[in-house]
Amino acid sequence: MWNRTLRIGALLWITLLGVVACAGNRPPAAAPADGSPTLNNPASAAPATSPPTPVGTPMVEDYRIGSQDLLELQVFGIEALNRTVRVNSRGFISLPLVGLVPAAGLTSEQLEEALAAKLAKDYLQNPQVSVFIKEFTSQRVTVEGAVKKPGVYPLKGRTSLLQTLATAEGLTSVADTSVRIFRTDPATGNRTTMEFDLEQIRAGDIRDPDIRNDDIVQVRESQGKAVAKELIEFILPFRLLSPL
């Protein structure tokens, strides 16, 4: 009986070593010569109606204002125009002299330019406008797959991919190093799929990409790690039962 159990255990260990070896010898996906992130074919993973972002395109993106965000506005030299306002549900703010101004979807710099242009049109010469975002309440990211705590998390200002994964308490033991970001253009509804290698990001070979509002971050499982984990969990009871 024990000889049979030991033979089964030995065969399972041999199988496990073969699986791990195959996973380790699997050739990596070809990477661009400049070290930029590889882009996944959207048709193979998720529906998309627009082509992926070109390889090497920088992903630096300032925070974009959303409804219910709280803004602090200052006009240099005109204290009467300084105020704190909240973006309404339709994405507008209301100000003296200029009335309703669309703010949702703009960066703080873009809103500064828009307000300065409206004030310069009829009221002030060369106005200097500053916009500070005091409360971020409208932005969120969905993290799913092989992370310890998948879910929907708020974005508070500029947030990178690694920071987002840390918010989800990191990767599980069977996570792959390849991570996908699904992004929908709010203006057109077109969806783009991008793929990044965490090892390259951690090594500094490519920059840690910024996460935008309504992004979906998907961490896939490594098939080799998942099979190895299942085999170890199956073998462990036999090892515990075998005589010393």
N, C-alpha and C positions, 0 to 999 in steps of 0.2 A: 504493500500500500504506500509506504513512504517512498520506495524507489520510483513508483509511478508518479507520485506527487513531485518528486525532485526532477524527473524527466520532463514533466509538464512545465515546471518552473524554468528549467534550462531552455526549453524550446521558446517559451515566452520571452526570456531575456534575449535570446538570439534574434527573435523577431523585432524586439524593441530596438536593439542595436542597429539592425538593418534599416528600420524606419528613420531613426535619428540620423544615420549616415546619409541616407537619401535626401533627407531634408537639408543637411548641412552641405551636401555636394550640389544642390540645385543651383544652376547658374543664375546670378542676379539679373534683373531686368537691365537692359542697356540704359546708361545714364548719359545725358548730354555732356559734351566735352567741357562746357563752362561750369559744370557743377550745379546747374539750376534744377529745380524740381521737375520730375517727369509728370506728364499729364495723362490721365487715364482716358480711354475712349468712352465717352458718355453713353454710347449705344449699348455697351457691354454691361453696364451696371445700373444706370438710371436714365430715364427718359430725359432728353435734352433737345432743345430746339435751336441752340446756338452752339458754335464751335467752342472748344475749351480755350481758356486764356493762353496765349502763345507762351512757349517756353522762354523763361528769362524775364517775363514781364514782372516788374516789381509789384509787391502787394501792400505797399505802405499806404494806409488809408486812414485819414483822420476820422474821429468819431462823428457820426451824422446825427443831427438833432432829430428827436422824435416827439410825438404827442406826450404830454404830461411832464416833459423835462422842464426843469426850473432854470431860467437864464438870468444872469445879471448883466445889464446893459449900462455902459458908461459912454458919455459923449464929452470929450475933453473940453473943459472950459464952460460947459453948460450943465450946471448941477441940476437944473429943473428937469432935464431929460433923463437923468440917471434913475434907474429903477430896476426892480426884480420882477420878472413876469414868468408865468407858466404857459407853455405851449398848449393850446386847447386841443380837443379831440379831433378837430379837422386839420391840425398842423399849423395854425396861425398864431401870431402874437398881436396884441393891440397896443399901439403907442400913440402918444400925443403927436399932433401935426400930420403924421403919415398914415394913421389908421391901422387897418389890418395888413399884416405883412406875413407872407408864407415863410415858415421856418423849417418845417419837417423835411428831412432829406438833405439839408444843407449842412456843411461843416461850419464851425464858428467863424472861420475866415470868410467863407462865402456869405454868411449872414451879415458880417461886418461890412462887406462891400455893398451888399444890397441896401442896407440901412443908410450908409454914407451917400449912396447915389440918390436915394429918395430925399434925404435932408438937403443935399446940395442942389437939387432941382429947383426948389422954391424958397428955401429958408436960410441956409448957411453956406459960407464959402469954405471949401476944403475941410469938411467936418472929419474929425478923427473919432471913430467909433470902435469900442472894444466890447466883445461878447465873451462872457465866462459861463461855463456850464456848471451850475451849483449842484444839481441833482440829476442823475441818470436813472430814468425809470422805464424807458420804453424799449430798450434793446435786450435781446436774448439770443442764446445759442442752444442747440440741442446736441447732446453728446450721447452716442449709442454704440453698442457693440461690446468689445472686450475691454471695458473699463470697470473699475470696482463699484462706481456709483453712477450709472447712466441716468440722464434726466435733462430737464430744461433749466438753464442757469442764466441769470441776468448778466449783461455786459455793463461794466462800469468804466467807461472810458476805453482807451486803446487796450486791447487784450490780444495776446499772441496765442498760437496753437498750443505750445507747451504749458502756458498758464491755464488755458482752458482744460487741458487734460489733468493738470494738478488739481483744479477745482473739482473734477470728477474722481478725485482720490487716486489717480494713476491707473496704470494698466494692470490687467490680470496676468496670471502666469502663462496663459496660452495666447497672449496678444501678439500679433505680427507687428513688425516695425513700420509697415506701410499704412498710412492713414489717408482717408479720403475726406475732402471737404466738398459738400454739395451747396452751391450758391445760386440763388434765384435773383434775377434782376428785377427790382420792384417796379421799374418803368415798363418793361416789356413782358415780364413773366418767364423769360427764357432761363433755362437752368444750365449751369456749368458744373462739370465735375473736375476736381483737381486732386492730384495724388502727391504725397510728400513722404519721404523716408525720414523717420525720427532719428536714426543713427547719423544721417548726414546733417540734420539740424543741430544735434547735440555736439557733433564734431566741429561745427562752424563752417562746413562746406557750403551750405545754403542758409539763408536767413530764416529766422523763425517767422512764419507768415502771420499777418494780422487776421483776426476773426471779425466778421461783420455781422450786423443784425440779421437774424433768421437763418444763419448758416447752420448746416447739419454736419457735425463731425462724426465720422464713422471709423471705428477701430476694428479691423477684421481679425478673426482668429487665425493663427498659424495652424495649418492642418497637421504638420509634423509634431508640434508641441501638444496639440489636442490629443492625438493618437498616443503619444508617449505618456501623457498624463493618465489616460484611461488604462493603459497597460500597467503602469506602476500601481494604480489603485487596485487593479485586479490581482497583481502578483503579491502585493503586500500581505494579504491574509494568509497566503501559502507560506510566506517566510516566517510569519509569526507562529504558525502551527508546526513548522519543521523543528526537529530536535536540535539542540545546540551541539 
